[in-house]
Amino acid sequence: VWNYFTSLIPAEQRKWITGYVVFTDGASNTLAWVSQMDYDDNSRWALGVDILDSTDPIDLTETIVHEVAHLITLNSDQIIQSDDFIYTPFQNMAVCKQFTSTEGCSTPDSYINKFYQKFWYVIYEDWMEIVYKADAQNEEEFFEAVGKFYSKYHEHFARPYAATNIKEDMAVSFEYFILNSKPTGSGLSAQKMRFYYDFPELVALRQQMIQSMCSYVQ
């Protein structure tokens, strides 16, 4: 699995990975994740892969691409972590003029800040009220709140899970960007998939990843 990951993702885009965890939580649960090694250091991340769930190449590829999207959009080049910032999803222009996430203050040219300004600015307060402030006591209650938000704004999202938060929406859109042809529709979910085509470095990454998938299979 590690060999496949490193063949798929160029070294420049995995330079933040400093740990690798092989685990299992049983079959058909979490396939993979990325997580900061320390909560206040987004320059060092770990990749975790469930060895029981990693046997299906399609599921594995989709999940790796999804997790790499988090790595690309939340790393230390994109989001500044500092004692000056409170790690909170509440927006406070006096503290951070760009989008603020639980990871810190995004930079002006960061992918997440541009994605927020383009797609989430008008719905963010509703997400805060419906999802973040839902005071869910367990995972079931949390996703019930996400479902309410998705029902209200379903035309914004490629699939229900994308309504979890802006970070998951970006990762789902990135999956479609990498693994599917460029969408031509005018809907918001198609616009989000086309969002990544505005960045030449990500278009180049897409081409590299597609070539790597084909080469690895051969």
C-alpha positions, 0 to 999 in steps of 0.5 A: 500500500505504501509503495502504491501511495508513493508511486501515485503521489509525487514527492513534493506533495507528500513531503509533509508525511512524516509518519505511516500507520498500518491499522485495522478497525475491522472490515468496511469501516475507515479505510484511511486517514491523514492527521497532524502529528501534533495538533499545533503543527500542520507541517508534519502529518501521518498517513494511516491505512486499514490493511483489511480494507485496502484490498480493493484498488478502486476504493483504495485509490479514491480514498488516497486521493481524498486524503491527499486533498486534505494534505494539499489544502491544510498543510503549513504552506496553506494555513498558518498556525500561531499562538495569535490564532484561536483554532476555531471555525468561528470567523473573526476578521480582526484576527484573520482576514482570510478563512479561519479553520480549526487548523488556523488562519488560511493564507490569502492565496490558499486553496481553502480561502479561495474555495470558501470565498467562492462557494461557502461564504453565503452558506457558512453561517447556516452550516455553523448553526445547523451542524457545528452548533448542533451539540451532537452527542454521538456520530449518529446525531452529528450526521443527522445534523449534516443530513439536515444541512445537505437537504437544505443545500443539496444542489451545492454538493456532489454527495451528502458526505461533502456537506460535512464541512468545507474541508470534506467538500474540498476533498470530495471535489478533488476526488472528482477532479482527479479521477473524472473528466472535466465536468461541463455542467453549470451546477455548483458541484460541477463548478467545485470540481472545475475549481481545481483547474484554475491552478496549473500546479494541480492540473499538472499533479492530476496528469502525473497521478493519472499516469502513475495509476496506469503505470502501476497497473501495468 
